[in-house]
Amino acid sequence: MSRICNQCGEEMLEDCEIGMRWKIEDIIISKEFRGFLSNKKAKLKAAVCTSCGNVTFYIDEYKEFKDA
Ligand SMILES: [Zn+2]
């Protein structure tokens, strides 16, 4: 299922890397569910609309957050 731009309705280019000029670590999205052992972490990704330049952030592991 492709990601659709919420600005212009065109299909977005997914799996774009997010670069930080002064930091080595990847940005991660995390949430602690019921203690340390069930921490959920996901790498932040970006999708770019090649029609209007809109950028949106997303994670692939969203289902793990829902089921936690
Ligand atoms: Zn767009």
N, CA, C, O and the ligand as a Tripos MOL2 file, in Angstrom:
@<TRIPOS>MOLECULE
protein
  273   271    69     0     0
PROTEIN
NO_CHARGES

@<TRIPOS>ATOM
      1 N           0.8490   -1.1890    0.0000 N.3       1 MET1
      2 CA          0.0000    0.0000    0.0000 C.3       1 MET1
      3 C           0.8900    1.2470    0.0000 C.2       1 MET1
      4 O           1.7180    1.4210    0.8940 O.2       1 MET1
      5 N           0.7250    2.0790   -0.9640 N.am      2 SER2
      6 CA          1.5890    3.2490   -1.0620 C.3       2 SER2
      7 C           1.0270    4.4010   -0.2320 C.2       2 SER2
      8 O          -0.1570    4.4400    0.1040 O.2       2 SER2
      9 N           1.9140    5.3290    0.0840 N.am      3 ARG3
     10 CA          1.5690    6.4770    0.9120 C.3       3 ARG3
     11 C           1.1800    7.6280   -0.0110 C.2       3 ARG3
     12 O           1.9050    7.9540   -0.9510 O.2       3 ARG3
     13 N           0.0370    8.2340    0.2620 N.am      4 ILE4
     14 CA         -0.4780    9.3040   -0.5900 C.3       4 ILE4
     15 C          -0.2480   10.6490    0.0860 C.2       4 ILE4
     16 O          -0.5100   10.8020    1.2790 O.2       4 ILE4
     17 N           0.2320   11.6060   -0.6610 N.am      5 CYS5
     18 CA          0.4970   12.9500   -0.1390 C.3       5 CYS5
     19 C          -0.8020   13.6020    0.3270 C.2       5 CYS5
     20 O          -1.7820   13.6450   -0.4170 O.2       5 CYS5
     21 N          -0.8070   14.1120    1.5690 N.am      6 ASN6
     22 CA         -2.0220   14.7380    2.0770 C.3       6 ASN6
     23 C          -2.1660   16.1870    1.5970 C.2       6 ASN6
     24 O          -3.1460   16.8570    1.9240 O.2       6 ASN6
     25 N          -1.2060   16.6570    0.8360 N.am      7 GLN7
     26 CA         -1.2900   18.0090    0.2880 C.3       7 GLN7
     27 C          -1.8330   18.0030   -1.1390 C.2       7 GLN7
     28 O          -2.6770   18.8300   -1.4860 O.2       7 GLN7
     29 N          -1.3540   17.0780   -1.9630 N.am      8 CYS8
     30 CA         -1.7440   17.1160   -3.3820 C.3       8 CYS8
     31 C          -2.3240   15.8030   -3.8890 C.2       8 CYS8
     32 O          -2.8150   15.7430   -5.0160 O.2       8 CYS8
     33 N          -2.2740   14.7380   -3.0670 N.am      9 GLY9
     34 CA         -2.9000   13.4860   -3.4510 C.3       9 GLY9
     35 C          -2.0580   12.5950   -4.3340 C.2       9 GLY9
     36 O          -2.5370   11.5580   -4.7920 O.2       9 GLY9
     37 N          -0.8080   12.9720   -4.5860 N.am     10 GLU10
     38 CA          0.0670   12.1400   -5.4170 C.3      10 GLU10
     39 C           0.7230   11.0570   -4.5560 C.2      10 GLU10
     40 O           0.7630   11.1700   -3.3310 O.2      10 GLU10
     41 N           1.2350   10.0090   -5.2070 N.am     11 GLU11
     42 CA          1.9360    8.9450   -4.5120 C.3      11 GLU11
     43 C           3.3040    9.4460   -4.0460 C.2      11 GLU11
     44 O           4.0160   10.1260   -4.7860 O.2      11 GLU11
     45 N           3.6620    9.0920   -2.7870 N.am     12 MET12
     46 CA          4.9090    9.5860   -2.2110 C.3      12 MET12
     47 C           6.0200    8.5510   -2.3640 C.2      12 MET12
     48 O           5.7560    7.3560   -2.4940 O.2      12 MET12
     49 N           7.2650    9.0250   -2.3480 N.am     13 LEU13
     50 CA          8.4460    8.1710   -2.3880 C.3      13 LEU13
     51 C           8.8290    7.8220   -0.9570 C.2      13 LEU13
     52 O           9.2050    8.6950   -0.1750 O.2      13 LEU13
     53 N           8.7300    6.5090   -0.6120 N.am     14 GLU14
     54 CA          8.9770    6.0870    0.7540 C.3      14 GLU14
     55 C          10.4260    5.6430    0.9500 C.2      14 GLU14
     56 O          11.2310    5.6630    0.0180 O.2      14 GLU14
     57 N          10.7400    5.2370    2.1930 N.am     15 ASP15
     58 CA         12.0750    4.7330    2.5650 C.3      15 ASP15
     59 C          13.1730    5.7690    2.4040 C.2      15 ASP15
     60 O          14.3220    5.4090    2.1500 O.2      15 ASP15
     61 N          12.8550    7.0140    2.5430 N.am     16 CYS16
     62 CA         13.8810    8.0560    2.4870 C.3      16 CYS16
     63 C          14.5920    8.1300    3.8430 C.2      16 CYS16
     64 O          13.9500    8.1530    4.8930 O.2      16 CYS16
     65 N          15.9090    8.1660    3.8020 N.am     17 GLU17
     66 CA         16.7030    8.2700    5.0170 C.3      17 GLU17
     67 C          16.6130    9.6940    5.5770 C.2      17 GLU17
     68 O          16.5140   10.6670    4.8290 O.2      17 GLU17
     69 N          16.6490    9.7920    6.9080 N.am     18 ILE18
     70 CA         16.6610   11.0950    7.5600 C.3      18 ILE18
     71 C          18.0610   11.3300    8.1070 C.2      18 ILE18
     72 O          18.5000   10.6030    8.9980 O.2      18 ILE18
     73 N          18.7480   12.2980    7.6100 N.am     19 GLY19
     74 CA         20.1210   12.5540    8.0190 C.3      19 GLY19
     75 C          20.2090   13.6750    9.0330 C.2      19 GLY19
     76 O          19.4960   14.6750    8.9430 O.2      19 GLY19
     77 N          21.1100   13.4920   10.0140 N.am     20 MET20
     78 CA         21.3830   14.5380   10.9950 C.3      20 MET20
     79 C          22.8330   14.9650   10.8070 C.2      20 MET20
     80 O          23.7300   14.1230   10.8510 O.2      20 MET20
     81 N          23.0740   16.2290   10.6030 N.am     21 ARG21
     82 CA         24.4220   16.6710   10.2620 C.3      21 ARG21
     83 C          25.4120   16.4820   11.4190 C.2      21 ARG21
     84 O          26.5810   16.1720   11.1890 O.2      21 ARG21
     85 N          24.9490   16.6660   12.6540 N.am     22 TRP22
     86 CA         25.8940   16.6530   13.7730 C.3      22 TRP22
     87 C          25.6780   15.4830   14.7120 C.2      22 TRP22
     88 O          26.3020   15.4350   15.7720 O.2      22 TRP22
     89 N          24.8190   14.5390   14.3630 N.am     23 LYS23
     90 CA         24.5920   13.4000   15.2510 C.3      23 LYS23
     91 C          24.7610   12.0970   14.4770 C.2      23 LYS23
     92 O          24.3430   11.9800   13.3250 O.2      23 LYS23
     93 N          25.3820   11.1240   15.1340 N.am     24 ILE24
     94 CA         25.5970    9.8320   14.4950 C.3      24 ILE24
     95 C          24.3830    8.9370   14.6840 C.2      24 ILE24
     96 O          24.0250    8.1700   13.7900 O.2      24 ILE24
     97 N          23.7480    9.0340   15.8460 N.am     25 GLU25
     98 CA         22.6650    8.1010   16.1620 C.3      25 GLU25
     99 C          21.4670    8.3090   15.2400 C.2      25 GLU25
    100 O          21.1530    9.4280   14.8340 O.2      25 GLU25
    101 N          20.8190    7.2060   14.9290 N.am     26 ASP26
    102 CA         19.5540    7.2980   14.2250 C.3      26 ASP26
    103 C          18.4880    7.8400   15.1670 C.2      26 ASP26
    104 O          18.5310    7.5820   16.3700 O.2      26 ASP26
    105 N          17.5650    8.5640   14.6460 N.am     27 ILE27
    106 CA         16.3990    8.9560   15.4370 C.3      27 ILE27
    107 C          15.4960    7.7360   15.5690 C.2      27 ILE27
    108 O          15.1940    7.0630   14.5830 O.2      27 ILE27
    109 N          15.0700    7.4610   16.7910 N.am     28 ILE28
    110 CA         14.1360    6.3590   16.9780 C.3      28 ILE28
    111 C          12.8890    6.8690   17.6850 C.2      28 ILE28
    112 O          12.9300    7.8450   18.4350 O.2      28 ILE28
    113 N          11.7930    6.1910   17.4300 N.am     29 ILE29
    114 CA         10.5460    6.4550   18.1400 C.3      29 ILE29
    115 C          10.3670    5.3160   19.1330 C.2      29 ILE29
    116 O          10.4220    4.1470   18.7510 O.2      29 ILE29
    117 N          10.1550    5.6430   20.3980 N.am     30 SER30
    118 CA         10.0370    4.5620   21.3690 C.3      30 SER30
    119 C           8.9460    4.8740   22.3800 C.2      30 SER30
    120 O           8.5990    6.0320   22.6140 O.2      30 SER30
    121 N           8.4160    3.8120   22.9710 N.am     31 LYS31
    122 CA          7.4560    3.9600   24.0540 C.3      31 LYS31
    123 C           7.5930    2.7610   24.9650 C.2      31 LYS31
    124 O           7.7650    1.6300   24.5120 O.2      31 LYS31
    125 N           7.5140    3.0280   26.2560 N.am     32 GLU32
    126 CA          7.6280    1.9570   27.2390 C.3      32 GLU32
    127 C           6.2390    1.4360   27.5660 C.2      32 GLU32
    128 O           5.3750    2.1720   28.0420 O.2      32 GLU32
    129 N           6.0420    0.1460   27.3010 N.am     33 PHE33
    130 CA          4.7660   -0.4760   27.6250 C.3      33 PHE33
    131 C           4.9670   -1.4380   28.7760 C.2      33 PHE33
    132 O           5.6970   -2.4210   28.6440 O.2      33 PHE33
    133 N           4.3330   -1.1710   29.8970 N.am     34 ARG34
    134 CA          4.3380   -2.0830   31.0450 C.3      34 ARG34
    135 C           5.7570   -2.5300   31.3970 C.2      34 ARG34
    136 O           6.0040   -3.7190   31.5940 O.2      34 ARG34
    137 N           6.6560   -1.6080   31.4720 N.am     35 GLY35
    138 CA          7.9860   -1.9450   31.9670 C.3      35 GLY35
    139 C           9.0400   -2.1000   30.8970 C.2      35 GLY35
    140 O           8.7570   -2.0690   29.6990 O.2      35 GLY35
    141 N          10.2230   -2.2610   31.3480 N.am     36 PHE36
    142 CA         11.4030   -2.2100   30.4910 C.3      36 PHE36
    143 C          11.3880   -3.2690   29.3990 C.2      36 PHE36
    144 O          11.7740   -2.9900   28.2640 O.2      36 PHE36
    145 N          10.9450   -4.4900   29.7260 N.am     37 LEU37
    146 CA         11.0760   -5.6030   28.7820 C.3      37 LEU37
    147 C          10.1790   -5.4670   27.5620 C.2      37 LEU37
    148 O          10.4180   -6.1200   26.5470 O.2      37 LEU37
    149 N           9.1660   -4.6400   27.6420 N.am     38 SER38
    150 CA          8.2660   -4.5210   26.4970 C.3      38 SER38
    151 C           8.4080   -3.1670   25.8080 C.2      38 SER38
    152 O           7.4650   -2.6810   25.1840 O.2      38 SER38
    153 N           9.5780   -2.5680   25.9230 N.am     39 ASN39
    154 CA          9.8260   -1.3290   25.1930 C.3      39 ASN39
    155 C           9.6920   -1.5360   23.6950 C.2      39 ASN39
    156 O          10.1530   -2.5350   23.1430 O.2      39 ASN39
    157 N           9.0610   -0.5880   23.0610 N.am     40 LYS40
    158 CA          8.9330   -0.6510   21.6080 C.3      40 LYS40
    159 C           9.7930    0.4530   20.9990 C.2      40 LYS40
    160 O           9.7660    1.6020   21.4380 O.2      40 LYS40
    161 N          10.5450    0.0770   19.9890 N.am     41 LYS41
    162 CA         11.3740    1.0580   19.3100 C.3      41 LYS41
    163 C          11.2250    0.8970   17.8060 C.2      41 LYS41
    164 O          11.0410   -0.2110   17.3020 O.2      41 LYS41
    165 N          11.3060    1.9890   17.1110 N.am     42 ALA42
    166 CA         11.1870    1.9530   15.6590 C.3      42 ALA42
    167 C          12.0420    3.0540   15.0600 C.2      42 ALA42
    168 O          12.1850    4.1350   15.6310 O.2      42 ALA42
    169 N          12.6020    2.7600   13.9060 N.am     43 LYS43
    170 CA         13.4030    3.7630   13.2240 C.3      43 LYS43
    171 C          12.4880    4.7170   12.4590 C.2      43 LYS43
    172 O          11.6020    4.3020   11.7120 O.2      43 LYS43
    173 N          12.7350    6.0080   12.6740 N.am     44 LEU44
    174 CA         11.9380    7.0170   11.9850 C.3      44 LEU44
    175 C          12.3290    7.0820   10.5100 C.2      44 LEU44
    176 O          13.5130    7.1790   10.1860 O.2      44 LEU44
    177 N          11.3540    7.0290    9.6280 N.am     45 LYS45
    178 CA         11.5810    7.1330    8.1880 C.3      45 LYS45
    179 C          10.8040    8.3080    7.6340 C.2      45 LYS45
    180 O           9.8980    8.8340    8.2800 O.2      45 LYS45
    181 N          11.1660    8.7080    6.4390 N.am     46 ALA46
    182 CA         10.4700    9.8090    5.7890 C.3      46 ALA46
    183 C           9.9530    9.3770    4.4310 C.2      46 ALA46
    184 O          10.5380    8.5190    3.7710 O.2      46 ALA46
    185 N           8.8570    9.9780    4.0270 N.am     47 ALA47
    186 CA          8.3450    9.8270    2.6670 C.3      47 ALA47
    187 C           8.2850   11.2190    2.0430 C.2      47 ALA47
    188 O           7.8690   12.1880    2.6790 O.2      47 ALA47
    189 N           8.7100   11.2920    0.7860 N.am     48 VAL48
    190 CA          8.7880   12.5720    0.0920 C.3      48 VAL48
    191 C           7.8080   12.5710   -1.0750 C.2      48 VAL48
    192 O           7.7460   11.6130   -1.8450 O.2      48 VAL48
    193 N           7.0430   13.6520   -1.1970 N.am     49 CYS49
    194 CA          6.1810   13.8110   -2.3590 C.3      49 CYS49
    195 C           7.0040   14.4770   -3.4650 C.2      49 CYS49
    196 O           7.4970   15.5930   -3.3020 O.2      49 CYS49
    197 N           7.1430   13.7740   -4.5890 N.am     50 THR50
    198 CA          7.9600   14.3030   -5.6810 C.3      50 THR50
    199 C           7.1680   15.2810   -6.5460 C.2      50 THR50
    200 O           7.7030   15.8160   -7.5170 O.2      50 THR50
    201 N           5.9130   15.5170   -6.2090 N.am     51 SER51
    202 CA          5.1120   16.4860   -6.9550 C.3      51 SER51
    203 C           5.0940   17.8640   -6.3060 C.2      51 SER51
    204 O           5.1470   18.8810   -6.9980 O.2      51 SER51
    205 N           5.0180   17.8990   -4.9450 N.am     52 CYS52
    206 CA          4.8930   19.1970   -4.2770 C.3      52 CYS52
    207 C           5.9520   19.4260   -3.2050 C.2      52 CYS52
    208 O           6.0470   20.5310   -2.6710 O.2      52 CYS52
    209 N           6.7600   18.3990   -2.8720 N.am     53 GLY53
    210 CA          7.8190   18.5780   -1.8900 C.3      53 GLY53
    211 C           7.3980   18.3220   -0.4620 C.2      53 GLY53
    212 O           8.2080   18.4840    0.4500 O.2      53 GLY53
    213 N           6.1700   17.9310   -0.2390 N.am     54 ASN54
    214 CA          5.7200   17.6180    1.1180 C.3      54 ASN54
    215 C           6.5150   16.4310    1.6700 C.2      54 ASN54
    216 O           6.7790   15.4690    0.9480 O.2      54 ASN54
    217 N           6.8910   16.5010    2.9420 N.am     55 VAL55
    218 CA          7.6000   15.4040    3.6150 C.3      55 VAL55
    219 C           6.7690   14.9690    4.8030 C.2      55 VAL55
    220 O           6.2720   15.7990    5.5640 O.2      55 VAL55
    221 N           6.6190   13.6470    4.9620 N.am     56 THR56
    222 CA          5.9110   13.1130    6.1140 C.3      56 THR56
    223 C           6.7800   12.0510    6.7710 C.2      56 THR56
    224 O           7.5370   11.3610    6.0890 O.2      56 THR56
    225 N           6.6790   11.9150    8.0910 N.am     57 PHE57
    226 CA          7.4540   10.9300    8.8310 C.3      57 PHE57
    227 C           6.5800    9.7430    9.1810 C.2      57 PHE57
    228 O           5.3790    9.8850    9.4100 O.2      57 PHE57
    229 N           7.2030    8.5580    9.2200 N.am     58 TYR58
    230 CA          6.4470    7.3570    9.5520 C.3      58 TYR58
    231 C           7.4060    6.2960   10.0790 C.2      58 TYR58
    232 O           8.6250    6.4440    9.9820 O.2      58 TYR58
    233 N           6.8410    5.2130   10.6430 N.am     59 ILE59
    234 CA          7.6260    4.0480   11.0420 C.3      59 ILE59
    235 C           6.9840    2.8120   10.4200 C.2      59 ILE59
    236 O           5.7790    2.7800   10.1690 O.2      59 ILE59
    237 N           7.8100    1.7980   10.1780 N.am     60 ASP60
    238 CA          7.2890    0.5480    9.6290 C.3      60 ASP60
    239 C           6.6930   -0.3440   10.7050 C.2      60 ASP60
    240 O           5.8310   -1.1750   10.4210 O.2      60 ASP60
    241 N           7.1560   -0.1720   11.9500 N.am     61 GLU61
    242 CA          6.7830   -1.1020   13.0300 C.3      61 GLU61
    243 C           5.5560   -0.6130   13.7980 C.2      61 GLU61
    244 O           5.4410   -0.8880   14.9930 O.2      61 GLU61
    245 N           4.6540    0.0920   13.1590 N.am     62 TYR62
    246 CA          3.5240    0.6990   13.8830 C.3      62 TYR62
    247 C           2.6250   -0.3440   14.5390 C.2      62 TYR62
    248 O           2.0110   -0.0610   15.5670 O.2      62 TYR62
    249 N           2.5350   -1.5570   13.9580 N.am     63 LYS63
    250 CA          1.6590   -2.5750   14.5300 C.3      63 LYS63
    251 C           2.1550   -3.0500   15.8850 C.2      63 LYS63
    252 O           1.3570   -3.4250   16.7430 O.2      63 LYS63
    253 N           3.4770   -3.0370   16.0850 N.am     64 GLU64
    254 CA          4.0310   -3.4260   17.3750 C.3      64 GLU64
    255 C           3.5940   -2.4470   18.4700 C.2      64 GLU64
    256 O           3.4000   -2.8510   19.6170 O.2      64 GLU64
    257 N           3.4430   -1.1950   18.1330 N.am     65 PHE65
    258 CA          2.9910   -0.2040   19.1100 C.3      65 PHE65
    259 C           1.5270   -0.4330   19.4690 C.2      65 PHE65
    260 O           1.1310   -0.2600   20.6220 O.2      65 PHE65
    261 N           0.7280   -0.8200   18.4860 N.am     66 LYS66
    262 CA         -0.6940   -1.0230   18.7240 C.3      66 LYS66
    263 C          -0.9490   -2.2600   19.5860 C.2      66 LYS66
    264 O          -1.8260   -2.2490   20.4500 O.2      66 LYS66
    265 N          -0.1800   -3.3260   19.3480 N.am     67 ASP67
    266 CA         -0.4450   -4.5950   20.0240 C.3      67 ASP67
    267 C           0.2190   -4.6930   21.3940 C.2      67 ASP67
    268 O           0.0320   -5.6830   22.1020 O.2      67 ASP67
    269 N           0.9860   -3.6830   21.7730 N.am     68 ALA68
    270 CA          1.7500   -3.7940   23.0230 C.3      68 ALA68
    271 C           0.8500   -3.7790   24.2420 C.2      68 ALA68
    272 O           1.3360   -3.8640   25.3700 O.2      68 ALA68
    273 ZN          2.3200   16.3290   -2.7810 Zn       69 ZN69
@<TRIPOS>BOND
     1     1     2 1
     2     2     3 1
     3     3     4 2
     4     3     5 am
     5     5     6 1
     6     6     7 1
     7     7     8 2
     8     7     9 am
     9     9    10 1
    10    10    11 1
    11    11    12 2
    12    11    13 am
    13    13    14 1
    14    14    15 1
    15    15    16 2
    16    15    17 am
    17    17    18 1
    18    18    19 1
    19    19    20 2
    20    19    21 am
    21    21    22 1
    22    22    23 1
    23    23    24 2
    24    23    25 am
    25    25    26 1
    26    26    27 1
    27    27    28 2
    28    27    29 am
    29    29    30 1
    30    30    31 1
    31    31    32 2
    32    31    33 am
    33    33    34 1
    34    34    35 1
    35    35    36 2
    36    35    37 am
    37    37    38 1
    38    38    39 1
    39    39    40 2
    40    39    41 am
    41    41    42 1
    42    42    43 1
    43    43    44 2
    44    43    45 am
    45    45    46 1
    46    46    47 1
    47    47    48 2
    48    47    49 am
    49    49    50 1
    50    50    51 1
    51    51    52 2
    52    51    53 am
    53    53    54 1
    54    54    55 1
    55    55    56 2
    56    55    57 am
    57    57    58 1
    58    58    59 1
    59    59    60 2
    60    59    61 am
    61    61    62 1
    62    62    63 1
    63    63    64 2
    64    63    65 am
    65    65    66 1
    66    66    67 1
    67    67    68 2
    68    67    69 am
    69    69    70 1
    70    70    71 1
    71    71    72 2
    72    71    73 am
    73    73    74 1
    74    74    75 1
    75    75    76 2
    76    75    77 am
    77    77    78 1
    78    78    79 1
    79    79    80 2
    80    79    81 am
    81    81    82 1
    82    82    83 1
    83    83    84 2
    84    83    85 am
    85    85    86 1
    86    86    87 1
    87    87    88 2
    88    87    89 am
    89    89    90 1
    90    90    91 1
    91    91    92 2
    92    91    93 am
    93    93    94 1
    94    94    95 1
    95    95    96 2
    96    95    97 am
    97    97    98 1
    98    98    99 1
    99    99   100 2
   100    99   101 am
   101   101   102 1
   102   102   103 1
   103   103   104 2
   104   103   105 am
   105   105   106 1
   106   106   107 1
   107   107   108 2
   108   107   109 am
   109   109   110 1
   110   110   111 1
   111   111   112 2
   112   111   113 am
   113   113   114 1
   114   114   115 1
   115   115   116 2
   116   115   117 am
   117   117   118 1
   118   118   119 1
   119   119   120 2
   120   119   121 am
   121   121   122 1
   122   122   123 1
   123   123   124 2
   124   123   125 am
   125   125   126 1
   126   126   127 1
   127   127   128 2
   128   127   129 am
   129   129   130 1
   130   130   131 1
   131   131   132 2
   132   131   133 am
   133   133   134 1
   134   134   135 1
   135   135   136 2
   136   135   137 am
   137   137   138 1
   138   138   139 1
   139   139   140 2
   140   139   141 am
   141   141   142 1
   142   142   143 1
   143   143   144 2
   144   143   145 am
   145   145   146 1
   146   146   147 1
   147   147   148 2
   148   147   149 am
   149   149   150 1
   150   150   151 1
   151   151   152 2
   152   151   153 am
   153   153   154 1
   154   154   155 1
   155   155   156 2
   156   155   157 am
   157   157   158 1
   158   158   159 1
   159   159   160 2
   160   159   161 am
   161   161   162 1
   162   162   163 1
   163   163   164 2
   164   163   165 am
   165   165   166 1
   166   166   167 1
   167   167   168 2
   168   167   169 am
   169   169   170 1
   170   170   171 1
   171   171   172 2
   172   171   173 am
   173   173   174 1
   174   174   175 1
   175   175   176 2
   176   175   177 am
   177   177   178 1
   178   178   179 1
   179   179   180 2
   180   179   181 am
   181   181   182 1
   182   182   183 1
   183   183   184 2
   184   183   185 am
   185   185   186 1
   186   186   187 1
   187   187   188 2
   188   187   189 am
   189   189   190 1
   190   190   191 1
   191   191   192 2
   192   191   193 am
   193   193   194 1
   194   194   195 1
   195   195   196 2
   196   195   197 am
   197   197   198 1
   198   198   199 1
   199   199   200 2
   200   199   201 am
   201   201   202 1
   202   202   203 1
   203   203   204 2
   204   203   205 am
   205   205   206 1
   206   206   207 1
   207   207   208 2
   208   207   209 am
   209   209   210 1
   210   210   211 1
   211   211   212 2
   212   211   213 am
   213   213   214 1
   214   214   215 1
   215   215   216 2
   216   215   217 am
   217   217   218 1
   218   218   219 1
   219   219   220 2
   220   219   221 am
   221   221   222 1
   222   222   223 1
   223   223   224 2
   224   223   225 am
   225   225   226 1
   226   226   227 1
   227   227   228 2
   228   227   229 am
   229   229   230 1
   230   230   231 1
   231   231   232 2
   232   231   233 am
   233   233   234 1
   234   234   235 1
   235   235   236 2
   236   235   237 am
   237   237   238 1
   238   238   239 1
   239   239   240 2
   240   239   241 am
   241   241   242 1
   242   242   243 1
   243   243   244 2
   244   243   245 am
   245   245   246 1
   246   246   247 1
   247   247   248 2
   248   247   249 am
   249   249   250 1
   250   250   251 1
   251   251   252 2
   252   251   253 am
   253   253   254 1
   254   254   255 1
   255   255   256 2
   256   255   257 am
   257   257   258 1
   258   258   259 1
   259   259   260 2
   260   259   261 am
   261   261   262 1
   262   262   263 1
   263   263   264 2
   264   263   265 am
   265   265   266 1
   266   266   267 1
   267   267   268 2
   268   267   269 am
   269   269   270 1
   270   270   271 1
   271   271   272 2
@<TRIPOS>SUBSTRUCTURE
     1 MET1         2 RESIDUE 1 A MET
     2 SER2         6 RESIDUE 1 A SER
     3 ARG3        10 RESIDUE 1 A ARG
     4 ILE4        14 RESIDUE 1 A ILE
     5 CYS5        18 RESIDUE 1 A CYS
     6 ASN6        22 RESIDUE 1 A ASN
     7 GLN7        26 RESIDUE 1 A GLN
     8 CYS8        30 RESIDUE 1 A CYS
     9 GLY9        34 RESIDUE 1 A GLY
    10 GLU10       38 RESIDUE 1 A GLU
    11 GLU11       42 RESIDUE 1 A GLU
    12 MET12       46 RESIDUE 1 A MET
    13 LEU13       50 RESIDUE 1 A LEU
    14 GLU14       54 RESIDUE 1 A GLU
    15 ASP15       58 RESIDUE 1 A ASP
    16 CYS16       62 RESIDUE 1 A CYS
    17 GLU17       66 RESIDUE 1 A GLU
    18 ILE18       70 RESIDUE 1 A ILE
    19 GLY19       74 RESIDUE 1 A GLY
    20 MET20       78 RESIDUE 1 A MET
    21 ARG21       82 RESIDUE 1 A ARG
    22 TRP22       86 RESIDUE 1 A TRP
    23 LYS23       90 RESIDUE 1 A LYS
    24 ILE24       94 RESIDUE 1 A ILE
    25 GLU25       98 RESIDUE 1 A GLU
    26 ASP26      102 RESIDUE 1 A ASP
    27 ILE27      106 RESIDUE 1 A ILE
    28 ILE28      110 RESIDUE 1 A ILE
    29 ILE29      114 RESIDUE 1 A ILE
    30 SER30      118 RESIDUE 1 A SER
    31 LYS31      122 RESIDUE 1 A LYS
    32 GLU32      126 RESIDUE 1 A GLU
    33 PHE33      130 RESIDUE 1 A PHE
    34 ARG34      134 RESIDUE 1 A ARG
    35 GLY35      138 RESIDUE 1 A GLY
    36 PHE36      142 RESIDUE 1 A PHE
    37 LEU37      146 RESIDUE 1 A LEU
    38 SER38      150 RESIDUE 1 A SER
    39 ASN39      154 RESIDUE 1 A ASN
    40 LYS40      158 RESIDUE 1 A LYS
    41 LYS41      162 RESIDUE 1 A LYS
    42 ALA42      166 RESIDUE 1 A ALA
    43 LYS43      170 RESIDUE 1 A LYS
    44 LEU44      174 RESIDUE 1 A LEU
    45 LYS45      178 RESIDUE 1 A LYS
    46 ALA46      182 RESIDUE 1 A ALA
    47 ALA47      186 RESIDUE 1 A ALA
    48 VAL48      190 RESIDUE 1 A VAL
    49 CYS49      194 RESIDUE 1 A CYS
    50 THR50      198 RESIDUE 1 A THR
    51 SER51      202 RESIDUE 1 A SER
    52 CYS52      206 RESIDUE 1 A CYS
    53 GLY53      210 RESIDUE 1 A GLY
    54 ASN54      214 RESIDUE 1 A ASN
    55 VAL55      218 RESIDUE 1 A VAL
    56 THR56      222 RESIDUE 1 A THR
    57 PHE57      226 RESIDUE 1 A PHE
    58 TYR58      230 RESIDUE 1 A TYR
    59 ILE59      234 RESIDUE 1 A ILE
    60 ASP60      238 RESIDUE 1 A ASP
    61 GLU61      242 RESIDUE 1 A GLU
    62 TYR62      246 RESIDUE 1 A TYR
    63 LYS63      250 RESIDUE 1 A LYS
    64 GLU64      254 RESIDUE 1 A GLU
    65 PHE65      258 RESIDUE 1 A PHE
    66 LYS66      262 RESIDUE 1 A LYS
    67 ASP67      266 RESIDUE 1 A ASP
    68 ALA68      270 RESIDUE 1 A ALA
    69 ZN69       273 GROUP 0 **** ****
